[in-house]
Amino acid sequence: MSQTVSPTPAPDTPDLTGLTPMHQLKTHQVAEIKYVDASHDDIARLKSMGICQGRRIQLIQAGDPLILKVVGVRIGVSARLAKRVYAEPCCSSGKKC
Amino acid sequence: MVLGRSKDKNVTSSVSLPVVDDDSRKPQLPVIALVGNPNAGKTTLFNQFSGLRAKTANFAGTTIDHRSARVKFNHGDAELLDLPGLYGLDAATPEEKVAQDVLLGRVEGMTQPDLVLLVIDATNLERNLYLAARTIELGLPTVVALNMWDLAQKLPTKINLDSLTKDLGVPVIPVSARTGDGIEQLRQAIDTSLEHYKPAIAPESLQECSSCCECPYAARFDWAEQVSDRCGVNNEHHTHGPMTEAIDRILTHPVIGIFAFFAVMAVVFILIFQIATYPMDMIEAGFGYAGAWVGSFLGEGDLKSLIVDGIIGGVGGVLVFLPQILILFFFLTLLEDTGYMARAAFVMDRLMRRVGLPGRAFVPMLSAHACAIPAIMSTKIIEDRRDRLVTILVLPLLTCSARLPVYVMLIALLFAGNAVYAGLAFTGAYSLGIIAALVMAFLFKKTILPGDTRPLVIELPSYRRPSIKTATLLTLDRAKLFVKKAGTIILVLSILLWAASTYPKMPEGGESAVAQQRIAQIEQQITQTTDETAVAEFNNQIEHIQAKEELAYSVAGRAGKIFEPVFRPLGFDWQINVGVLSSFAAREVIVSTLAIVYGVGEEVAEDGDRFAQVLDRQTREDGSRVFTTATSFSLLVFYVLAMQCLPTQAVTKREAGGWKWAFFQLGYMSVLAYGLALITYQTISFFS
């Protein structure tokens, strides 16, 4: 699959310090998405389903594919894609990011 | 269908009221496009408006079908168009692409809709508002149907309708498509909007999103969150109920989920085969009766033969599978409606990926065990073109119902009276089909259609009670489509096949010397008996011999002899070849052809065991048995793997986008069937 650069101007090397790839989140952990890196088609698919910068996600079931909750919906996502989504884990209560 | 007002693709919503094509004298109906997220209840709402008036058609230049209906409003009729579900306007699947193209006025022969009826799931407002943002930004007149209002009322937080209407800038009508509540108000709102043609103007807060250069997705989701907050909905409460979560712990479990999936499918298939028996018997009896009735008005001759055997018999032979196809479709629609199918794709993804196919390919693969035609039609849910093509290519390898009569005949021949071996042979034939499909899929992904499977992204919607009405209406539509599409192809094929096995006509006394001698013997026996039953039986035998001789003289019979050198290494004689060739268009035809070739009546052919006994007695000219173990196994393997179904090929052409793929499918399946049948025959012959 061709690797297309994200259409939005993004820094060449994003600062991923403190971020966890989505597939490595703990079950039920809440996190805020900070950076999405995927091939062009899949970026659009993920993003129009709400997996985009600034959204809070919760990992419901780990594994491959994994299940996460975003904007009130459960979405099954292949780990291959999930590991391209970087998120910042929130405090354990999960109330506020 | 009458669609579109103007051929000008660039016409924008703000230009004018609906105008009529200069070159078209037909009255044009205003078009209402039904837009919404998958699972927002779009189809249920469509059915509320359309009832039984819906029709199914393809979008121009695509293989995507859609339902539309002419709906009465106070100011006049309008065409309601049920578009495929959308998440946004960034199409991933061909279905989403066409829905998006309709909204943007990019479909040939259609202009932008006159009104967008946007269906929003009130139980998950924030999620649905993203699509609402994208749709309202199009600037077309828009009316929002806030669906599942009854369910939303039961949630702890209530939606403030005034605030929502203000934020969206378009009329918002709470409805329940399931119960019909609010439909009348929605009808009035549509009426008013059609009358005044008021384009949607995106509220200021939303306009900022489209001009935002950071991330337009994030900006719109932020907007959705704010709108949702303002109308009093806290998203944390608007999630799946505990019921969905509990069921999902089982159904999406990596191990239990797979067992659950097979259990669900086993139940569906048992039901299909159980329930379908009755309508199938009725169809068979109906066509038999129709044939006899029509035949009674026609004198003996070619016309009677054409109508009774060719047309009525041929079409009836294929339509008999319609109940199975429709019951399958009905159950799959019900399962889809409950939300289970998304879970099935989710759990199967891990397994299917290993052969290079997405999880979504599994449902078509299961459907193909009833019939490859609806299975190929349902591959549209697979996003990636290569994944979809590979799935289409391998689907006809799976054992469909039309293969069953052939399996019954051959397995009875091989293991008459041994139920265990017969059962194992059935399992073996099914398994061979499945293994061949998976191996070929793997090979195609490694060679002609290389590339990774598209990663899975699938919404797992809340479970809900399915609507029998929706499933019934969709199934009826599907039935009409199948009868119309497959029916016309089958009609033509039936006539061609009939002609090939009837012409050229054998001249009087044109039977072979052996046949003439046999007829003379029987005629002599007739003169020696006075028993009427025996005479009738002898006359029957003469008729069978003549039918066989006529077939041998026809194009089909001659072709069987021409192909003898080709099929000899597989253990087939010219008579089996006639069966193979005549069943080129529909595989089950081999049973009735062999019945003619080996001179047995139809009632015997339908009884697997009795027919097998007759076949078992057949000898070649050198006196050896025709149906040896090696030949029977070779023929069985051949029928598991050979294409032998022209209607499927027509559907492949349509769905894969060209005859190239249909021919490729025919080619590779023929090579595979021939190769494995050859290996089977030669191996068994060597050892026995």
Interface residues (C-beta under 8 A of the other chain):
Chain A: M1 T8 P9 D41 D42 A44 R45 L46 K47 S48 M49 G50 C52 Q53 G54 R55 Q61 G63 D64 P65 I67 K69 V71 G72 V73 R74 I75 G76 V77 S78 R80 L81
Chain B: Y87 G88 L89 D90 A92 N124 E126 R127 Y130 C213 E214 C215 Y217 A218 F221 D222 A224 N235 H238 T239 H240 T244 D248 T252 P254 A342 A345 F346 D349 R350 G359 E383 G451 D452 R454 P455 L456 V457 I458 E459 L460 P461
